[in-house]
Structures are given as C-alpha cells and as structure tokens.
Amino acid sequence: YEEDAKYFSFERKEEEADFRGKYYSYYESLSNEIKFNKGNLLSMQVMQSNKKGDNNSFRRYLNLVVDLSTGKTLTEEDIFNEDYEKVLNLIFKEKLFTSNNVKNVHDLEDLGYFGIDEIAPNNNFLIGEDGVTYIFNKGEYSVLQTDEITIQIPYNELSRILKEKSPISNLYSI
C-alpha cells in the first residue's frame, strides 16, 4: 500500500487535494459464506475484494465443494463423465444467450464478453439442492467493467454428463 501511495501521490498535482482522501480509502477484505451444507457435502464461497481509490476496485470469487466424509475438495472430474467440457461449453453459451436476451456470440461480444466460443469449465463451481453454479470472475470471459458471470445449471440439464455414482449423486437421479 505504501509503495502504491508514494507512486500515485507523486504523479498527482498538489492542487488535487481531494485525490488524497479518495486514494486513502484503500481496503482489502476476505469473506466466506456457506452456500450448501447437506448430506456430508459443503459448498462454500470465498469473496476477495479490494478498493484502491476511486475506480480501482476488484472482486473475486473462489468456490469450493468439500466431501465432509473424506475431507476432499471435489473437482469436475469427481462429478462429471469424461468429455464433459464440450457439453458444458454448449450449456454455458446457451445460458449466456438466454440471460442476456441475445442469439449469438457476436451479440455477447457487443455486451463486453469475449472468448465465449472457447468458454471452458474452470473448477470454480458450487453445488446445491437443485444444481451446479459456475462463476467466472471479472476478466475471465468479460471486460473488467462487467460483473462476474454466474451460470446456474439444474441437474436435469446435466444428466448427460453427471456420473451415475459420485460424491454428489444423492442430489440427483439420472
């Protein structure tokens, strides 16, 4: 922080007195929230946020799903069949088209999204009673001025790729 402050205050003119008050409103915080806790499965979300003066802010989400019976953090490979990436890519795109009321990737690009044809699972997911929720943080597939991308997918829409026997299989039926 002190290094940032030296650099920015040196670059600013003294007559910009209100700059110092805005810049020194610098903060960093971490918080967590349990999103699901049932059947020896715990879904939790960690949010990191910071602000460095006026428009310089950052927010990032890290999601974890823990099998409490083993203590293991679950990955996509634990719950999905092989070749799940292609199916999830199609689901992600369709959900983004629907939630943004557009018909194609070009229209999404006009809204500040990028790389949507290649959007891939990122292991940043939560599980819940009704489905799986993915979060793509700012800058992953969208410009920094937009919010994070949240995509909720009901289990019935994932039936093609869900493993018949997985740590979360008690939440769905194939």
C-alpha positions as CSV (number, residue, x, y, z in Angstrom):
1,Y,0.0,0.0,0.0
2,E,2.7,2.5,1.0
3,E,4.5,1.9,-2.3
4,D,1.3,2.4,-4.3
5,A,0.6,5.6,-2.3
6,K,4.1,7.0,-3.0
7,Y,3.8,6.4,-6.7
8,F,0.3,7.8,-7.1
9,S,0.7,10.8,-4.9
10,F,4.0,11.7,-6.7
11,E,2.1,11.6,-10.0
12,R,-0.7,13.8,-8.9
13,K,-0.6,17.6,-8.6
14,E,-0.8,19.2,-5.2
15,E,-3.9,21.2,-6.3
16,E,-5.8,17.9,-6.5
17,A,-6.4,17.9,-2.8
18,D,-9.5,15.7,-2.9
19,F,-7.4,12.9,-4.5
20,R,-5.6,12.0,-1.2
21,G,-8.9,11.4,0.6
22,K,-10.2,9.2,-2.2
23,Y,-7.0,7.3,-2.6
24,Y,-6.5,6.6,1.1
25,S,-9.9,4.8,1.2
26,Y,-7.9,1.7,0.3
27,Y,-9.1,-1.6,1.7
28,E,-8.9,-5.3,1.3
29,S,-11.3,-7.9,2.6
30,L,-11.9,-11.6,2.6
31,S,-15.3,-13.1,3.5
32,N,-16.8,-16.5,3.2
33,E,-20.3,-17.9,3.0
34,I,-21.6,-21.4,3.3
35,K,-23.9,-21.9,0.3
36,F,-24.9,-25.5,0.9
37,N,-24.4,-28.0,3.8
38,K,-26.3,-31.3,3.5
39,G,-25.5,-35.0,3.2
40,N,-21.8,-34.6,4.0
41,L,-21.4,-32.1,1.3
42,L,-20.3,-28.5,2.0
43,S,-20.4,-25.8,-0.7
44,M,-18.7,-22.6,0.3
45,Q,-17.7,-19.3,-1.4
46,V,-14.8,-17.1,-0.6
47,M,-15.0,-13.5,-1.8
48,Q,-11.9,-11.3,-2.0
49,S,-12.5,-7.6,-2.6
50,N,-10.4,-4.5,-2.5
51,K,-10.5,-0.9,-3.5
52,K,-7.7,1.4,-4.3
53,G,-9.2,4.9,-4.5
54,D,-12.0,6.0,-6.9
55,N,-12.5,3.5,-9.7
56,N,-9.9,0.9,-8.9
57,S,-11.8,-1.9,-7.3
58,F,-11.6,-5.7,-7.6
59,R,-13.9,-8.6,-6.5
60,R,-13.1,-12.3,-7.0
61,Y,-14.9,-15.4,-6.0
62,L,-13.4,-18.8,-5.2
63,N,-15.9,-21.6,-4.8
64,L,-15.2,-24.9,-3.0
65,V,-17.2,-28.1,-2.6
66,V,-15.9,-30.4,0.1
67,D,-16.9,-34.0,0.7
68,L,-17.0,-33.9,4.5
69,S,-16.9,-37.7,4.8
70,T,-13.4,-37.7,3.2
71,G,-12.2,-34.1,3.6
72,K,-11.5,-34.0,-0.1
73,T,-12.2,-30.9,-2.2
74,L,-14.3,-32.0,-5.2
75,T,-13.3,-31.3,-8.8
76,E,-15.2,-31.6,-12.0
77,E,-13.6,-34.9,-12.7
78,D,-15.2,-36.2,-9.5
79,I,-18.8,-35.5,-10.6
80,F,-18.8,-35.5,-14.4
81,N,-18.1,-38.2,-17.0
82,E,-15.2,-37.9,-19.5
83,D,-15.6,-35.3,-22.2
84,Y,-17.8,-33.1,-20.0
85,E,-16.1,-29.9,-21.2
86,K,-17.7,-29.9,-24.7
87,V,-21.2,-30.3,-23.2
88,L,-20.6,-27.6,-20.5
89,N,-19.3,-25.3,-23.2
90,L,-22.6,-25.6,-25.1
91,I,-24.6,-25.2,-21.9
92,F,-22.6,-22.1,-20.8
93,K,-23.2,-20.4,-24.2
94,E,-26.9,-21.2,-24.2
95,K,-27.3,-19.9,-20.7
96,L,-25.5,-16.7,-21.6
97,F,-27.6,-16.2,-24.7
98,T,-30.8,-16.6,-22.7
99,S,-29.8,-14.5,-19.7
100,N,-28.6,-11.6,-22.0
101,N,-31.5,-12.0,-24.4
102,V,-29.2,-12.4,-27.4
103,K,-29.0,-15.0,-30.2
104,N,-25.2,-15.4,-30.9
105,V,-21.7,-14.9,-29.7
106,H,-21.3,-11.7,-31.7
107,D,-24.1,-10.1,-29.7
108,L,-22.4,-11.2,-26.4
109,E,-19.2,-9.6,-27.6
110,D,-21.1,-6.3,-28.1
111,L,-22.1,-6.5,-24.4
112,G,-18.5,-6.9,-23.2
113,Y,-18.0,-10.7,-23.3
114,F,-15.0,-12.3,-25.1
115,G,-13.8,-15.8,-25.8
116,I,-17.2,-17.3,-25.4
117,D,-16.8,-19.9,-28.1
118,E,-13.9,-21.3,-26.0
119,I,-15.6,-20.9,-22.6
120,A,-14.5,-23.8,-20.5
121,P,-15.2,-25.2,-17.1
122,N,-12.9,-23.6,-14.5
123,N,-13.4,-25.7,-11.4
124,N,-15.0,-22.7,-9.8
125,F,-18.4,-24.2,-9.0
126,L,-20.8,-24.7,-6.2
127,I,-23.3,-27.5,-5.8
128,G,-26.8,-27.1,-4.3
129,E,-30.1,-28.8,-3.9
130,D,-31.2,-28.1,-7.4
131,G,-28.0,-27.9,-9.5
132,V,-24.4,-26.7,-10.1
133,T,-23.5,-23.0,-10.2
134,Y,-20.4,-21.8,-12.0
135,I,-18.8,-18.4,-11.5
136,F,-16.4,-16.8,-14.0
137,N,-14.7,-13.8,-12.4
138,K,-14.2,-10.4,-14.0
139,G,-11.7,-10.6,-16.8
140,E,-12.1,-14.3,-17.4
141,Y,-14.6,-14.0,-20.3
142,S,-15.8,-10.4,-19.9
143,V,-14.4,-7.0,-19.6
144,L,-13.5,-5.8,-16.1
145,Q,-16.3,-3.2,-16.1
146,T,-18.9,-6.0,-16.0
147,D,-19.9,-8.2,-13.1
148,E,-18.7,-11.8,-12.7
149,I,-20.6,-14.3,-14.8
150,T,-22.8,-16.6,-12.8
151,I,-24.3,-19.6,-14.6
152,Q,-26.8,-21.9,-12.7
153,I,-27.4,-25.3,-14.3
154,P,-30.1,-27.6,-13.0
155,Y,-29.1,-31.2,-12.5
156,N,-31.7,-32.4,-15.1
157,E,-29.8,-30.3,-17.8
158,L,-26.5,-32.0,-16.8
159,S,-27.9,-35.6,-16.9
160,R,-25.8,-36.5,-20.0
161,I,-22.5,-35.8,-18.2
162,L,-23.2,-36.5,-14.5
163,K,-21.5,-39.6,-13.1
164,E,-24.0,-42.2,-12.0
165,K,-22.0,-42.7,-8.8
166,S,-20.3,-39.6,-7.5
167,P,-20.0,-37.9,-4.1
168,I,-23.0,-35.7,-5.1
169,S,-25.1,-38.3,-6.8
170,N,-27.5,-38.4,-3.8
171,L,-28.7,-34.9,-5.1
172,Y,-29.9,-36.0,-8.5
173,S,-31.3,-39.1,-10.3
174,I,-30.1,-39.9,-13.8
